[in-house]
Each structure stands twice: as C-alpha cells, then as structure tokens.
Amino acid sequence: MTAVARDAASVIIMRDNSSGDGIEVLMVRRHARSDFAGDMHVFPGGAVEEADCEEGMAALCDGMCSGDAVSILGDVSDPARALGLFVAGIRETFEEAGILLARDALGECVSYRQERAAHFAAMREALREEKLAFNEMIVSEKLKLAVSSLVYFAHWITPEFSPIRFDTRFFLAPAPRHQEALHDNVEITAHLWIAPQEALKRNESGTFAMLPPTVVNLMALTRFSNVEEALRTSVGRDVPVIAPQVSFEDGRMRLSLSEDPDSP
C-alpha cells in the first residue's frame, strides 16, 4: 500500500558570502537514527502540524494573508493550509536551526543580541519539551511571523515506493542579520554555512550525503551571485511539481525527474 505524502515545508536560509561574489546556505545534518533522511545534509524543515493551520494563525503573520498564500502556491485550495505551509517552514527552521524569521512591533527582524539569544534558546527548549506552543511564544513575545520574507522556490513529492513520504514546498529566505544558527542536538546533530558549489563538490566526492531534492535545489542556486538576485529572480516564477519516478536496473536505483522515462 502506497504511503500518503504528508505536507511539509523547508526553508533555504541564504546569506552573501564574505567575498561578495556568491551566496552561502544554511544546512543541517539529520541524526543518523532519524526515520527519514538519517545522517543526510538537508535544509531546515519538516511536516506541517495542525496548529500551523489554525484560524488564529493568520493574525500572527506579517505581510501575507491566507488568500495571498493560496495565490502563491497555486495548488492548495484551503487558505488556512496554504498559509500553514509558510508557518510550518518558519517554525521548523526555529526548532531545528535556531533561526527565527519574525518581526517585532517596529517591523524589525528579531535580534539575538545580548541576553536575547539565551532567552529564545530557552523558549526553543520549551517548545521541544511541549511545555510551550509556537503560537503562544509568538504572542507572548509580541512578534509577527515574517511569512512575506519567504519566496516559493520548489515543490517535490517523495516517490511512491518510500514508506515515509512528504509533499514538500521549499522556500528561500534571507538570513536575519543579528541571529546565529544553533542546531538542536536532538533531531539535528550539526549545522554549517556552505556555498552551493562546495556542497555539490563534497557530495560528488562522497563526503556530504544529500537527497535528490537538496542536490537539485543547490544546483539551481549556483547561478545566483547574491541573495538579492536569488530572491528577486525567484519571486512569482512558475514552480513545477517534481514527483520522481523510480526504477531498478541491475540492482541499482534509477531516478527520473520528469515524465519521460529516458530522462536522467
């Protein structure tokens, strides 16, 4: 019986590199014992939770309503679910990598300066222990989720043969200026900033394991010289659904990324 693909969201956090001639992306390494993508390098993300789609969540979002989310995604008819995909991406990025894409009452991105880093780290731990809900944290801190900073970039569905499947939307987002990433040491065992070209080079050498969606997204990012270009070029573009077809030849798995069985 084919497993149902769960809605999921992943955020590709980007920053300009120090030399000013390219970008770096934040990647995390999943725990080796994870049920899905164990020991793989991925972008922060995970499954959509029902709380992400609650009616009151729209009031906690800045710069985008549920109708806007439906228009951007194009293939999600439920407005609450559409906005929930953006919310899930932000929530998972905070839980896994410690980066919070949110704005304060003045419209400024959340800062981790001084004691604020420890403060948000403590709330993140409370979230992990289920002592605090994500929406409760946003309300108590008087924040709004920066959903409008997410740019829809890619859409992948896990092949049908997999026992665990996800219907994942990938978003681009600029890294907040005054925050440092911190992996959770539970689901995620490491994190790093890396140029797309370098990640692909390490993957080719066999030292940096990644799943096909991660590889293809990194390949697409190599053409951008800075974060502004990546965001500007990607806004409003058509995002096709990629549902790889899998076949086996001589004991090896072959993955086709289009409907054409002869495609690589």
C-alpha positions in Angstrom: 0.0 0.0 0.0 1.4 3.4 -1.0 2.1 5.7 1.9 0.3 9.1 1.9 2.6 12.0 1.4 2.4 14.5 4.3 2.5 18.2 3.6 5.9 19.6 4.6 7.9 22.8 4.3 11.6 23.5 4.1 13.4 26.9 4.2 16.7 27.6 2.4 18.2 30.4 4.5 20.8 32.4 2.5 23.4 35.0 3.1 26.0 36.7 0.9 29.5 35.2 1.4 32.3 37.4 2.8 34.0 37.9 -0.6 30.7 39.3 -2.0 30.8 37.1 -5.1 28.2 34.4 -4.2 25.9 33.0 -1.6 26.0 30.6 1.3 23.1 28.5 2.5 22.4 27.1 6.0 22.4 23.3 6.0 21.8 20.9 8.9 22.7 17.3 9.4 19.9 15.0 10.5 20.5 12.5 13.2 21.7 9.1 11.9 18.8 7.4 13.6 16.2 9.6 12.0 13.3 7.7 10.4 13.7 9.9 7.3 16.9 11.2 5.7 19.1 9.9 8.5 22.6 11.3 8.5 21.8 13.4 5.5 22.6 17.1 5.0 19.3 19.0 4.4 17.7 22.4 4.7 15.7 23.0 7.9 12.2 21.8 7.6 9.6 19.3 8.5 5.9 18.2 8.4 3.0 20.7 8.7 1.2 20.4 12.0 -2.5 21.2 12.5 -1.6 24.0 14.8 0.2 25.7 11.9 -3.1 25.9 10.1 -5.3 27.1 12.9 -7.6 30.0 12.1 -5.9 32.4 14.6 -2.5 31.9 13.0 -3.3 34.4 10.2 -3.3 37.2 12.8 0.2 36.3 13.8 1.6 36.6 10.2 3.1 39.8 8.8 2.8 40.9 5.2 0.7 38.0 3.8 -2.8 36.7 4.3 -4.2 33.2 3.6 -5.5 34.4 0.2 -2.0 35.5 -0.8 -0.6 32.1 0.2 -3.2 30.3 -2.0 -2.3 32.6 -4.9 1.5 32.0 -4.5 1.3 28.2 -4.1 -1.3 27.7 -6.8 -2.3 24.2 -6.0 -3.5 24.4 -2.3 -7.2 25.3 -2.2 -7.6 25.5 1.6 -6.4 29.1 2.6 -5.5 28.0 6.1 -3.5 25.1 4.8 -1.7 27.3 2.3 -0.7 29.8 4.9 0.2 26.9 7.3 2.9 25.8 4.9 4.7 29.1 5.3 4.2 29.0 9.1 5.5 25.4 9.2 8.7 26.4 7.4 9.3 29.2 9.9 8.5 27.0 12.9 10.7 24.1 11.8 13.6 26.4 11.0 13.4 27.8 14.5 13.1 24.3 16.1 15.9 22.7 14.1 18.3 25.5 13.5 17.5 28.2 16.0 16.8 30.9 13.3 13.5 32.8 13.9 12.0 34.5 10.9 9.8 37.0 12.8 9.4 40.8 13.3 8.9 42.9 16.3 6.3 45.7 16.8 8.6 48.1 14.9 8.8 45.7 11.9 12.4 44.8 12.7 13.7 41.3 12.4 14.2 39.5 15.7 17.6 40.1 17.2 19.6 37.7 19.4 21.8 40.4 20.8 22.9 40.3 24.5 20.7 38.1 26.7 18.1 37.6 23.9 20.0 34.6 22.5 19.6 32.7 25.8 16.0 33.8 26.1 15.0 32.4 22.7 17.1 29.3 23.3 15.1 28.6 26.5 11.8 29.0 24.7 13.0 26.7 21.9 13.8 24.1 24.5 10.3 24.6 26.0 8.8 24.0 22.5 10.8 20.8 22.2 9.6 19.6 25.6 6.0 20.6 24.6 5.8 23.0 27.5 5.0 25.8 25.1 3.2 26.1 21.8 4.8 28.0 18.9 1.8 30.4 18.6 1.9 31.1 22.3 5.6 32.1 22.0 4.9 34.4 19.2 2.0 36.1 21.1 3.9 36.4 24.4 6.9 38.0 22.6 4.6 40.4 20.7 6.0 39.2 17.3 4.7 38.6 13.8 5.9 35.8 11.6 7.8 37.1 8.6 5.9 34.9 6.1 6.3 37.6 3.5 10.1 37.1 3.6 9.7 33.5 2.2 9.9 33.1 -1.5 8.4 30.0 -3.0 11.2 28.1 -4.8 10.5 24.4 -5.4 7.9 21.6 -4.9 8.9 17.9 -4.5 6.9 14.8 -3.7 8.7 11.7 -2.3 8.5 8.7 -4.7 5.7 6.2 -4.0 8.0 3.3 -3.1 9.1 5.1 0.0 7.5 4.0 3.3 7.7 7.7 4.5 6.6 10.3 2.1 6.4 14.1 2.0 4.8 16.7 -0.3 7.4 19.4 0.4 7.4 23.1 -0.6 10.8 24.7 -0.5 11.2 28.5 0.3 14.1 30.9 0.0 14.6 33.4 2.8 17.4 35.9 3.7 19.3 35.2 7.0 18.4 37.6 9.8 21.3 40.0 10.5 21.5 39.6 14.2 21.0 35.9 14.8 23.3 32.9 14.9 22.2 29.4 14.0 22.2 26.7 16.7 21.3 23.1 15.9 19.1 21.3 18.5 21.4 18.3 19.1 18.3 16.1 19.0 16.9 15.8 15.5 19.9 17.7 14.2 23.5 16.9 15.0 25.3 19.6 13.1 24.9 22.8 11.0 27.1 24.8 8.7 27.0 27.6 6.2 28.2 26.5 2.8 28.3 27.7 -0.8 26.1 25.6 -3.1 29.0 24.8 -5.3 31.1 23.5 -2.4 28.2 21.3 -1.1 27.8 19.8 -4.5 31.5 19.2 -4.8 31.6 17.4 -1.4 28.5 15.4 -2.4 30.2 14.2 -5.6 33.2 13.1 -3.6 31.0 11.1 -1.3 31.7 13.1 1.9 28.4 15.1 2.1 25.3 12.9 1.7 22.2 14.6 0.4 18.9 13.6 -1.1 18.0 14.4 -4.7 15.7 17.4 -3.9 18.6 19.0 -1.9 21.1 18.4 -4.8 18.8 19.8 -7.5 17.9 22.9 -5.4 21.6 23.6 -4.8 22.3 23.3 -8.5 19.6 25.9 -9.2 21.2 28.2 -6.6 24.6 28.1 -8.2 23.6 30.7 -10.8 23.0 33.5 -8.3 25.7 35.9 -7.4 24.0 37.3 -4.3 20.9 36.9 -2.1 19.1 39.8 -3.6 19.3 38.3 -7.1 18.2 34.9 -5.9 15.1 36.4 -4.2 14.2 38.9 -7.0 14.6 36.3 -9.7 12.5 33.7 -7.9 9.5 35.8 -6.9 6.5 34.9 -9.0 8.1 32.2 -11.1 6.2 29.1 -12.0 7.1 26.2 -9.7 6.5 22.8 -11.2 5.7 19.8 -9.1 8.6 17.3 -9.2 7.5 13.8 -8.4 10.4 11.5 -9.3 9.8 8.1 -10.9 11.9 5.2 -9.6 13.1 2.1 -11.4 15.7 -0.5 -10.7 18.3 -1.8 -13.2 20.9 -4.4 -12.4 20.3 -3.8 -8.7 20.8 -0.1 -8.9 18.1 2.6 -8.4 17.4 5.0 -11.3 15.6 8.2 -10.6 13.7 10.1 -13.4 12.8 13.7 -12.6 10.3 14.1 -15.4 7.5 12.0 -17.0 10.0 10.9 -19.7 11.4 7.5 -18.5 14.5 8.1 -20.6 15.4 11.3 -18.7 18.3 11.2 -16.2 
